[in-house]
Amino acid sequence: MTDLETLAERVRAAIPLTRHLAFTLLDWHSGQLTLSAPLAPNVNDKGTFFAGSQAALLTLGGWALTTVEGERIAAQVDVVAADSSLQYIAPLHEDAILRVHAAEEELSRFARRLKRRGRARLAVTAELLSPRGEIATRFTAHYLARDLTAPEPVVD
């Protein structure tokens, strides 16, 4: 399993934009990851949480959950976002909590395929919430993971 602080440092080192989002990976348990991000570095001209920061944080959250779940199966995975959809529900005037999760059946299928094929797809859902739990944004996405330690398939 990946240590969350180590994972956060990997993200910040590889993706410079994420250093400005000031996110924290708070908690992970099977199928669910919780992050936080302050309003101050993510504020827009209206005093609300910038939509671009929301999109970046939610995309990052899905990537992080897929990475953590993938690294339960394989020592090292490469994860990319394949598709996503974002719905802005209400403006957020304060710090954000992000909850990212994958359904149990999705996690089982993901684990089986990653073990067997060295590649797998994971559907995730995420919500960006106010500290009181009010939903500001809803996000759905599919991520692709590849086991970097698996031998490459032979193609004839």
C-alpha positions as CSV (number, residue, x, y, z in Angstrom):
1,M,0.0,0.0,0.0
2,T,1.2,3.5,-0.8
3,D,1.8,6.0,2.1
4,L,-0.4,9.0,1.4
5,E,2.3,11.6,2.2
6,T,4.8,9.8,-0.1
7,L,2.1,9.8,-2.8
8,A,1.4,13.5,-2.3
9,E,5.1,14.2,-2.7
10,R,5.3,12.1,-5.9
11,V,2.4,14.1,-7.3
12,R,3.9,17.5,-6.4
13,A,7.3,16.5,-7.9
14,A,5.8,15.2,-11.2
15,I,3.0,17.8,-11.7
16,P,4.1,21.4,-10.8
17,L,0.5,22.8,-10.9
18,T,-0.4,20.7,-7.9
19,R,2.1,22.5,-5.7
20,H,-0.2,25.6,-6.0
21,L,-3.4,23.8,-5.1
22,A,-2.1,23.2,-1.5
23,F,-4.0,19.9,-1.3
24,T,-3.6,17.3,1.5
25,L,-4.3,13.6,1.1
26,L,-6.2,13.0,4.4
27,D,-7.4,9.4,4.5
28,W,-7.7,6.3,2.5
29,H,-9.6,3.1,3.1
30,S,-10.5,0.5,0.6
31,G,-12.3,2.3,-2.2
32,Q,-12.4,5.8,-0.7
33,L,-9.9,8.6,-0.6
34,T,-10.4,11.9,1.2
35,L,-8.5,15.1,0.4
36,S,-8.7,18.7,1.5
37,A,-7.7,22.0,-0.2
38,P,-7.9,25.5,1.1
39,L,-9.8,28.3,-0.6
40,A,-7.0,30.9,-0.4
41,P,-4.7,29.6,-3.2
42,N,-7.7,28.4,-5.2
43,V,-9.9,31.5,-5.1
44,N,-11.3,33.2,-8.2
45,D,-12.3,36.8,-8.9
46,K,-15.7,36.2,-7.3
47,G,-14.3,35.0,-4.0
48,T,-15.3,31.4,-4.6
49,F,-13.4,28.2,-5.3
50,F,-12.0,28.5,-8.9
51,A,-13.6,26.0,-11.3
52,G,-10.2,25.1,-12.8
53,S,-8.8,24.3,-9.3
54,Q,-11.9,22.1,-8.7
55,A,-11.4,20.2,-11.9
56,A,-7.6,19.8,-11.2
57,L,-8.3,18.6,-7.6
58,L,-11.0,16.2,-8.6
59,T,-8.9,14.8,-11.5
60,L,-6.0,14.4,-9.1
61,G,-8.2,12.7,-6.5
62,G,-9.4,10.1,-9.0
63,W,-5.8,9.5,-10.1
64,A,-4.6,9.2,-6.5
65,L,-7.3,6.7,-5.6
66,T,-6.6,4.6,-8.7
67,T,-2.9,4.7,-7.9
68,V,-3.4,3.6,-4.3
69,E,-5.7,0.8,-5.3
70,G,-3.4,-0.3,-8.2
71,E,-0.4,-0.3,-5.9
72,R,-2.2,-2.7,-3.6
73,I,-2.0,-5.2,-6.5
74,A,1.3,-4.2,-8.2
75,A,4.5,-2.6,-6.9
76,Q,4.2,0.3,-9.3
77,V,1.4,1.4,-11.6
78,D,1.1,4.1,-14.3
79,V,-2.3,5.8,-14.2
80,V,-3.9,8.1,-16.7
81,A,-7.4,9.6,-16.8
82,A,-9.3,8.3,-19.8
83,D,-12.5,10.3,-19.6
84,S,-14.4,12.5,-17.1
85,S,-17.5,14.5,-16.5
86,L,-17.9,17.4,-14.1
87,Q,-21.1,19.0,-12.8
88,Y,-20.8,22.3,-10.9
89,I,-23.7,22.4,-8.5
90,A,-23.1,25.4,-6.2
91,P,-20.4,28.0,-5.6
92,L,-18.0,27.2,-2.7
93,H,-16.9,30.1,-0.6
94,E,-14.6,28.2,1.8
95,D,-12.1,25.4,2.1
96,A,-13.0,22.1,0.3
97,I,-13.1,18.5,1.2
98,L,-13.0,16.0,-1.6
99,R,-14.3,12.5,-1.3
100,V,-13.4,10.1,-4.1
101,H,-14.7,6.6,-4.2
102,A,-15.1,3.5,-6.3
103,A,-17.8,0.9,-5.9
104,E,-16.8,-2.5,-4.4
105,E,-17.7,-4.4,-7.6
106,E,-15.6,-1.9,-9.6
107,L,-12.6,-2.5,-7.3
108,S,-13.0,-6.2,-7.5
109,R,-13.0,-6.1,-11.3
110,F,-10.1,-3.7,-11.4
111,A,-8.0,-5.9,-9.1
112,R,-8.8,-9.1,-11.1
113,R,-7.9,-7.5,-14.5
114,L,-4.8,-5.7,-13.2
115,K,-3.5,-9.1,-11.8
116,R,-4.4,-11.1,-14.9
117,R,-3.8,-8.6,-17.7
118,G,-1.4,-6.1,-16.2
119,R,-3.9,-3.4,-17.2
120,A,-7.2,-2.3,-15.8
121,R,-9.9,0.4,-15.9
122,L,-11.5,1.9,-12.8
123,A,-14.6,4.0,-12.6
124,V,-14.6,6.6,-9.8
125,T,-17.0,9.2,-8.5
126,A,-16.0,12.2,-6.5
127,E,-17.6,15.1,-4.8
128,L,-16.2,18.4,-3.7
129,L,-17.8,19.4,-0.5
130,S,-18.0,22.4,1.9
131,P,-16.8,21.7,5.4
132,R,-20.5,21.1,6.4
133,G,-20.9,18.4,3.7
134,E,-22.7,20.5,1.1
135,I,-22.0,19.3,-2.4
136,A,-20.4,22.0,-4.7
137,T,-19.2,19.8,-7.5
138,R,-19.8,16.2,-8.7
139,F,-17.2,14.3,-10.8
140,T,-17.2,10.9,-12.6
141,A,-14.3,9.5,-14.4
142,H,-12.5,6.4,-15.7
143,Y,-8.8,5.8,-15.1
144,L,-6.5,3.4,-16.8
145,A,-3.8,1.7,-14.8
146,R,-0.9,-0.3,-16.1
147,D,1.3,-2.6,-14.0
148,L,4.9,-1.3,-14.7
149,T,6.4,-4.5,-13.2
150,A,4.4,-6.9,-15.5
151,P,6.1,-8.3,-18.6
152,E,4.9,-6.7,-21.8
153,P,2.6,-8.9,-23.8
154,V,4.1,-10.6,-26.8
155,V,2.6,-9.5,-30.1
156,D,3.1,-11.7,-33.1
